[in-house]
């Protein structure tokens, strides 16, 4: 059906620059993408996504990267009709995504596939 390639936490930050600096300076991560509204940092084959904290602070988010998002969507869409979802759509940062509210949690699962290289 699909192959999961990465699972990354998405961390809300009250100061994106300071949080990014922690991952760079303290933990040795490098920038994959950094804008005022979103950043991705990588170390070895692991990534962490940073986003500004806001109204939903405390909500946990995860980013699952896959190799075939459209096949995955077609396989699961009927099984998740009762959940809050957003079907496949393209993002300006080079990813095609699905969003799913994880049942009985305050967590959101982003599932994405790269459609064009970042940068």
C-alpha positions, 0 to 999 in steps of 0.5 A: 500500500505505502511505505512509511519513511519518517515520523517527525514530531512537530513542536509548537514554539513561543520563539521559533528562532530560540527553539531553532538555535537550541536544535542547531547549537546544542544538538547539532541539527542542520536547517532543511527549511526555515521561514518565520512561520515554519522550520525543519531541522535534521540530524542523521536521518531524523527531523524535527518540525518547528512552528509558532505556538498559538491558540492550540498550544499543547496540541501534539502534532506528528509528521509521517512522511510516506512514499505514496500518499494518494494510494494511502488516502484511497486505502484509508479514506472510508475508514476515517470518515468519522474523523476530522480530516483534510484529504490530499492537497499540495503545499507551497513548500513542496509536500502533498499532505493529508491531515487527520485528527487522531481519535480520542486525543488532542493530536493531529497527524500530518501525512506527507509526500515530497512532490518537489525538492525544498529550496 
